[in-house]
Amino acid sequence: MKEELISVVVPIYNVEKYLRLCLDSLLMQTYTNFEVLMINDGSPDDSANICKEYLAKDRRFQYFEKENGGLSDARNYGIECSKGEYITFVDSDDWLKETFLADLYEAITRTGADIALSTYIKYDDSTSVYEVPILGEYYERIWTSDEWIRELPKIEMEDNSFSVTWAKLFKRDMFNVIRFPKGKLIEDTRTNIKLFLEASRITYIHKGLYFYRIRGGSIIQTITEKLLEDVLDTLVERLCLVTIKGLYSDIYKNALLESLKFRSYQAYTCGLENTEIYRRYQEMLYLIEKMDEE
């Protein structure tokens, strides 16, 4: 069977310590018809020189430099430059099992899906401990878009691989219109819901194919007003989108309510109880709970 071209977008910023492991894991892929788009997002460290090593080493590697615009902007740049029939995104401090591309490509083509995804293996940089969040025997599952949207709030609580953009293979035409929101945190969740709504079929394979590195002090682990604002905006946008589509608005309203409670607690324990975003959380909690009582 002919191997179709897969575009691998790797946004790069301040990762000289981890970059070679990431790029080496791409060199070792058993699926060979791919292009690697190394997007240097204005990184001030030695990442550029490392990228140029791989540029000279393998013709499938391509290198691009741009002004710093953040993760979403770098991903969008990679989408614009991509030429593959399929596309995947790899964070440059993470790495892949050698069958990552092969397994996801086999699944997406065999099932006729628009998106194929796997679970992942977590690696804690501070303790050098691997955590494998894979429960039970191997299985596969195929969802329609409606089925996926109905179950997403529940299953993403059990497995974070459903919320993120990495560890997935997409048909490239899924991104003909959809892009990542520049300057926003929680960009994966905000973009994924749009992709899931557009997909006709989604295939999951219960394999740990992606190694996700947890780094201390990462922006997503720090509770800030900006993070809380973007979480709230993302959850409200998700609720609006599924409501407009006429799909399971009660499920997403309940997910919003639970997140409001959890994030309010986080904000309070982090000393943010006197901020405007905390007030917005409390206001929305009050309004939703009052509506439920009526």
C-alpha positions as CSV (number, residue, x, y, z in Angstrom):
1,M,0.0,0.0,0.0
2,K,1.3,3.5,-0.9
3,E,2.5,5.5,2.1
4,E,1.0,9.0,1.9
5,L,3.0,12.0,3.1
6,I,2.6,12.9,6.7
7,S,3.6,16.4,7.9
8,V,5.1,16.6,11.4
9,V,5.0,20.1,12.9
10,V,7.5,20.7,15.7
11,P,7.3,24.2,17.3
12,I,10.6,25.1,18.9
13,Y,11.4,27.5,21.7
14,N,14.1,27.2,24.4
15,V,14.4,23.5,24.2
16,E,18.1,22.9,23.4
17,K,18.3,20.5,26.3
18,Y,15.5,18.2,24.9
19,L,15.5,18.8,21.2
20,R,17.8,16.1,20.0
21,L,15.8,13.4,21.7
22,C,12.6,14.7,20.0
23,L,14.2,14.9,16.5
24,D,16.0,11.5,16.9
25,S,12.7,9.9,17.7
26,L,11.4,11.1,14.3
27,L,14.5,9.8,12.5
28,M,13.7,6.4,14.0
29,Q,10.1,6.2,12.8
30,T,9.2,3.0,11.0
31,Y,6.9,4.9,8.7
32,T,9.2,6.7,6.3
33,N,7.2,9.0,4.1
34,F,7.0,12.2,6.3
35,E,8.3,15.7,6.4
36,V,9.4,17.4,9.6
37,L,8.7,21.1,9.8
38,M,11.0,22.5,12.5
39,I,9.5,25.9,13.4
40,N,11.9,28.1,15.4
41,D,9.6,30.5,17.2
42,G,12.4,33.1,17.9
43,S,14.2,30.8,20.3
44,P,17.2,32.6,21.9
45,D,19.1,29.4,22.8
46,D,21.1,27.0,20.6
47,S,18.0,25.3,19.1
48,A,18.7,26.8,15.7
49,N,22.1,25.1,15.4
50,I,20.7,21.8,16.5
51,C,17.9,22.1,13.9
52,K,20.5,22.8,11.2
53,E,22.3,19.6,12.1
54,Y,19.2,17.6,11.3
55,L,18.6,19.7,8.2
56,A,22.0,18.5,6.9
57,K,21.4,15.0,8.1
58,D,18.0,14.1,6.5
59,R,16.2,15.7,3.5
60,R,12.9,15.1,5.2
61,F,13.7,17.8,7.8
62,Q,12.8,21.4,6.9
63,Y,13.7,24.4,9.0
64,F,11.8,27.7,9.4
65,E,12.6,30.8,11.5
66,K,10.0,33.3,12.6
67,E,9.5,36.0,15.3
68,N,8.3,34.7,18.6
69,G,4.5,34.4,18.6
70,G,3.8,31.5,20.9
71,L,2.9,27.9,20.5
72,S,-0.3,28.5,18.6
73,D,1.3,30.8,16.1
74,A,4.2,28.4,15.5
75,R,1.7,25.6,14.9
76,N,-0.3,27.7,12.5
77,Y,2.9,28.6,10.6
78,G,3.7,24.9,10.3
79,I,0.2,24.2,9.0
80,E,0.6,26.8,6.3
81,C,4.0,25.3,5.2
82,S,2.8,21.6,5.3
83,K,2.4,19.6,2.2
84,G,1.2,16.2,3.6
85,E,-2.2,14.5,3.2
86,Y,-2.0,14.1,7.0
87,I,-0.6,16.2,9.8
88,T,0.5,15.7,13.4
89,F,2.0,18.0,16.1
90,V,4.9,17.1,18.4
91,D,6.0,19.4,21.2
92,S,9.8,19.8,21.0
93,D,10.5,18.6,24.6
94,D,8.6,15.4,24.0
95,W,9.4,12.3,21.9
96,L,7.8,9.4,20.1
97,K,7.7,5.7,20.1
98,E,9.2,4.4,16.8
99,T,5.8,3.2,15.6
100,F,3.9,6.4,16.4
101,L,3.4,7.4,12.7
102,A,2.9,3.9,11.4
103,D,0.3,2.9,14.0
104,L,-1.8,6.0,13.7
105,Y,-1.6,6.0,9.9
106,E,-2.7,2.4,9.8
107,A,-5.6,3.2,12.1
108,I,-6.8,6.3,10.3
109,T,-6.7,4.7,6.9
110,R,-8.1,1.4,7.9
111,T,-11.1,2.9,9.6
112,G,-11.7,5.9,7.3
113,A,-11.4,8.3,10.1
114,D,-10.6,12.0,10.0
115,I,-8.7,11.9,13.3
116,A,-6.7,9.0,14.9
117,L,-5.3,9.2,18.4
118,S,-3.5,7.2,21.0
119,T,-2.8,7.5,24.7
120,Y,0.6,8.6,26.0
121,I,3.4,7.9,28.5
122,K,4.1,10.6,31.1
123,Y,7.7,11.4,32.1
124,D,8.4,13.6,35.1
125,D,11.6,15.6,34.4
126,S,12.2,16.3,38.1
127,T,12.0,12.7,39.3
128,S,12.9,10.8,36.1
129,V,9.8,8.6,36.7
130,Y,7.6,7.3,33.9
131,E,3.9,7.0,34.5
132,V,1.9,4.9,32.1
133,P,-1.8,5.9,32.2
134,I,-2.9,2.8,30.2
135,L,-5.6,0.7,31.9
136,G,-6.6,-2.7,30.8
137,E,-6.0,-4.7,27.6
138,Y,-5.4,-3.2,24.2
139,Y,-8.5,-2.1,22.4
140,E,-9.7,0.2,19.6
141,R,-12.8,2.3,19.4
142,I,-14.4,4.3,16.6
143,W,-16.7,7.2,17.3
144,T,-18.9,9.4,15.1
145,S,-18.6,13.1,15.8
146,D,-21.9,13.1,17.8
147,E,-20.9,10.1,19.9
148,W,-17.5,11.7,20.6
149,I,-19.0,15.0,21.6
150,R,-21.4,13.3,24.0
151,E,-18.7,11.4,25.8
152,L,-15.8,13.8,25.7
153,P,-16.4,15.6,29.0
154,K,-16.4,12.2,30.8
155,I,-13.5,10.5,29.0
156,E,-11.2,13.6,29.1
157,M,-11.4,13.4,32.9
158,E,-10.0,9.8,32.7
159,D,-7.3,10.3,30.0
160,N,-5.7,13.6,29.2
161,S,-4.8,12.4,25.7
162,F,-8.3,13.3,24.6
163,S,-7.8,17.0,25.5
164,V,-4.5,17.7,23.9
165,T,-3.5,18.2,20.2
166,W,-0.4,16.0,20.3
167,A,-0.6,12.1,20.1
168,K,-3.1,12.6,17.2
169,L,-3.0,12.3,13.4
170,F,-5.3,14.5,11.4
171,K,-6.4,14.6,7.8
172,R,-4.7,17.8,6.6
173,D,-7.9,19.2,5.2
174,M,-9.3,19.4,8.7
175,F,-7.1,22.6,8.9
176,N,-8.4,24.2,5.8
177,V,-10.2,26.8,8.0
178,I,-9.5,25.9,11.6
179,R,-6.4,27.3,13.3
180,F,-5.0,27.5,16.8
181,P,-5.9,30.7,18.8
182,K,-2.8,33.0,19.0
183,G,-1.9,34.3,22.5
184,K,-4.2,31.9,24.4
185,L,-3.5,29.2,26.9
186,I,-5.6,26.0,26.8
187,E,-5.2,26.3,23.0
188,D,-5.5,22.5,22.5
189,T,-8.9,22.2,24.2
190,R,-10.2,25.2,22.4
191,T,-9.1,23.9,18.9
192,N,-9.9,20.3,19.5
193,I,-13.6,20.8,20.0
194,K,-13.8,22.5,16.6
195,L,-11.9,19.6,15.0
196,F,-14.1,17.0,16.7
197,L,-17.3,18.8,15.5
198,E,-16.0,18.8,12.0
199,A,-14.8,15.2,11.9
200,S,-17.1,12.5,10.6
201,R,-15.2,9.7,12.4
202,I,-12.6,9.5,15.2
203,T,-10.5,6.4,15.9
204,Y,-8.7,5.7,19.2
205,I,-6.0,3.1,19.7
206,H,-5.1,2.1,23.3
207,K,-1.4,2.3,23.0
208,G,1.2,4.6,24.6
209,L,2.9,6.0,21.5
210,Y,3.8,9.5,22.7
211,F,6.2,10.4,25.5
212,Y,5.0,13.6,27.3
213,R,7.6,15.4,29.4
214,I,6.5,17.3,32.5
215,R,8.8,20.2,33.3
216,G,8.7,22.0,36.6
217,G,7.5,25.6,36.3
218,S,5.8,25.1,32.9
219,I,3.3,27.8,32.1
220,I,0.4,25.4,32.1
221,Q,1.1,24.2,35.7
222,T,1.2,27.7,37.2
223,I,-2.2,29.1,38.3
224,T,-2.4,32.7,37.0
225,E,-5.2,35.1,36.2
226,K,-4.3,34.6,32.5
227,L,-4.7,30.9,32.8
228,L,-8.0,31.2,34.6
229,E,-9.3,33.7,32.0
230,D,-8.4,31.4,29.1
231,V,-9.9,28.3,30.9
232,L,-13.2,30.1,31.4
233,D,-13.3,31.5,27.8
234,T,-12.5,28.0,26.4
235,L,-15.3,26.2,28.4
236,V,-17.9,28.9,27.5
237,E,-16.9,28.7,23.9
238,R,-17.2,24.9,23.9
239,L,-20.7,25.1,25.5
240,C,-21.7,27.7,22.8
241,L,-20.5,25.5,19.9
242,V,-22.2,22.3,21.0
243,T,-25.4,24.3,21.8
244,I,-25.4,25.8,18.3
245,K,-25.0,22.4,16.9
246,G,-27.8,21.1,19.0
247,L,-25.6,18.6,20.8
248,Y,-25.7,17.7,24.5
249,S,-25.6,21.2,26.0
250,D,-26.6,19.9,29.4
251,I,-23.5,17.7,29.5
252,Y,-21.2,20.7,28.7
253,K,-23.1,23.0,31.1
254,N,-22.4,20.5,33.9
255,A,-18.7,20.2,32.8
256,L,-18.5,24.0,32.9
257,L,-20.0,24.0,36.4
258,E,-17.6,21.4,37.8
259,S,-14.6,23.3,36.3
260,L,-15.8,26.6,37.7
261,K,-15.9,25.0,41.2
262,F,-12.4,23.4,40.8
263,R,-10.7,26.4,39.3
264,S,-12.3,28.7,41.9
265,Y,-10.8,26.5,44.6
266,Q,-7.4,26.7,42.8
267,A,-7.6,30.5,42.6
268,Y,-8.5,30.9,46.2
269,T,-5.7,28.6,47.4
270,C,-3.3,30.6,45.2
271,G,-4.3,33.9,46.7
272,L,-6.3,35.2,43.7
273,E,-9.6,35.6,45.6
274,N,-9.4,39.4,45.2
275,T,-9.0,39.4,41.4
276,E,-11.5,40.2,38.7
277,I,-11.3,36.7,37.2
278,Y,-12.2,35.1,40.6
279,R,-15.2,37.5,40.8
280,R,-16.3,36.3,37.3
281,Y,-16.0,32.7,38.3
282,Q,-18.1,33.3,41.4
283,E,-20.7,35.2,39.4
284,M,-21.0,32.5,36.8
285,L,-21.3,29.8,39.5
286,Y,-24.1,31.7,41.1
287,L,-26.0,32.2,37.9
288,I,-25.7,28.6,36.7
289,E,-26.7,27.2,40.1
290,K,-29.6,29.6,40.4
291,M,-30.9,28.5,36.9
292,D,-30.6,24.9,37.9
293,E,-32.9,25.6,40.9
294,E,-35.6,27.2,38.8
